[in-house]
């Protein structure tokens, strides 16, 4: 009688299964965090996650590393992992910085964009339109982020681009509140703001790009603030 030998940890089949486990945990938790199913500051139990997905804790930890890299979870000094908190007391400062970067990056894109960059922005806008029409909120959040990040890259100032990407990433869960306020059906007028912004960048109208970006940022911030005020899960002791 022959005994079956254990499969080495570096065996391709082992790596494939672990990779599938990492992907499943990462995709599920990212969706639940962005959807606010998992509330900011809530604990993440790696043991329970491993049981939930029927895998070992190693792929769970790898998924946590990926989520931490996106700023969605935080590992505390005691190695306890939580959903990244939202810094509600400092949201007014966040909104000020976000609004300013909308304007700065859109102005610079209008001044410096290339035809290739314009095509990339247009492709993302097409993807955003499709996500809006499908009411696919997670796609709306991700493509919206990439749309504005691509505009920032077209401005050719990497410091602004990196700062704006950081702000966009931090604001993804707030954007979930924005879409929720419209029952995940974004009014056409706000989808049109992207089109108007793109048109201003295309014709290199710097002042129009600035004006449209400012209006775009202001309506988003105003709607998010109203959503937070209405959401009793989030608005305790918040002053905006």
Secondary structure as UniProt FT lines:
FT   TURN            9..10
FT   HELIX           12..34
FT   TURN            35..36
FT   TURN            40..41
FT   STRAND          43..44
FT   HELIX           46..53
FT   HELIX           57..69
FT   TURN            70..71
FT   STRAND          73..75
FT   TURN            77..78
FT   STRAND          81..83
FT   HELIX           88..90
FT   HELIX           91..112
FT   HELIX           115..134
FT   HELIX           137..154
FT   TURN            155..156
FT   HELIX           158..170
FT   HELIX           172..180
FT   TURN            181..184
FT   HELIX           188..202
FT   TURN            203..204
FT   HELIX           206..230
FT   TURN            232..234
FT   TURN            236..237
//
